[in-house]
Amino acid sequence: MVYALLLVALAAVAAAAVLRHYLPLLRGGLPKGSFGWPLIGETIGFLHAHPSNTAGGFLKEHVARYGTVFKSHLFGSPAVVSCDEELNHFVLHNEERLFECSYPGAIRTILGESSALVVTGERHRQIRSMFLALVASTGLKASYVASVDESARSLIASWRGRETISFCEEARKFPYKVIMEQVLGLPPDGPVALRILEEYQIFMKGIISLPITLPGTAFSKAVKARKRISETMEKFIEDRKRSPTKQAVFLDVLLANKELTHDDKVAFLLDSLLAGHETTSVLLSILVYFIGKSPSIIDQLKKEHEAIRSTKGKEEPLTPDDYRKMEYTSRVINEGLRCGNIVKLVHRKVLKDVTYKGYVIPAGWKILPILGAVHVDPSHHLEPEQFQPRRWEGLNQPAGKSFAPFGGGLRLCPGSEIVKVEAAFFLHHLVLNYRSLLLNKLNKISGVSHEKPEENRAKPTCGSLLSSSRFK
């Protein structure tokens, strides 16, 4: 009898799952599409790795079959997927009215409920205001710009005499140094900073892993790493309160905010690492990959940066005015953002039924604006798979509906200009010191070796730069 009841209960659960999967298909006016397999839907196919400067096989196939807006079942929920620039723009600019940020539970578990990426409403406004304050305290101020310049200069100088380097690892050191010094006032090679970095690397591996909580899995390790980071931060914050230093850093502004809890502040610091450290390092790897294939791009970069350096002493730091002169560099960075698609998509939940171009997007469903799909759409960007900085000529602010590398609306990344400054200054020192290294074309994505550069022996080995189907 007990076994019979158990079987009935299991059958009921299975039936409910199937009904939950297929019942939304009975609604009228939905976009075309497929729900795939019960429970898992089409998630596995959607997340299949592909070069970032293409839409990938899943999206190409579905757009060809159903159009730029289609229905699916992804991340455990019925969803509308949008590769349409108009709908993407509409979703991003109707945050909290028609749509709400809604990332999968696994992401929320790792990032924490106080992360700016997952909080909504008033809490999001509070935390975002702190990011805006951080940007205002750095931005294009001379002291911050000089710090970025020194970090790039010292890192690249450290390559001299080394037989090989892992470029992707080196690229991560640069923004981390800036964040540690500017936000926390910590030496990047000090014990606290190194402890945070070690745990952060474990944390990052778990973000893009399967959400399996068994001991030893990347996901489980990431959750524990976040807890250890929180404990390290808590101790560091208490020490800072007891023994304040004269060095003014953004941590002091953060500690003075009485509206944020301790977990809010720890989440803010993690978000700063995720947004500043990860975005900049990935962008730099992407830029090196693409410009390494084009001698003409490197020559134009070198010409621009030699002209800037000719007006300064050899060791004189770069200034905000120097950054404003980097017009061609800015176009290269924009093209790197377009081809790299660091933020491929965003996750939103539909708050109430929305009618768009004759079909209905139901309340309670997910909607996934694929920002990267628009970046590689040939109807918006000629020869989209080609890295062509010249496409940005004459555009001082190449933004709008067809180019949204930092999102949009209420959740537009406040640190977008900081990322560009860091990338520009890194390229400045790279092209002036390692032109021959860059001119050696990168013919493979991983395990790349380069010929000996003009004055140095360092050779970068890059990991997979373009194969991630990451989402943020």
GIMO-V568093 format. One line per field, one symbol per residue. burial: # if it has 9 or more other ideal C-beta (glycine too) atoms within 8 Angstrom, else .. A space follows every 50 residues. Layout:
burial: ???
This chain:
burial: ................##..##.#.....##.#.##....###..#.#.# .#####.###.##..#..######...########.######.##...## #.##..##.###.######...##.###.######.###.#..####### ###.##..#..#.#####.###############.#.#...######.## .######.#.#.....#######.##.###.###.##..#........## #####.#..#..##############################.#..##.# ##.######..#.....###.##.##.####################### .....#..####..#############..##..#..#.#.##........ #####.###.##############################.#..#..#.# ..#..#######..###.#...
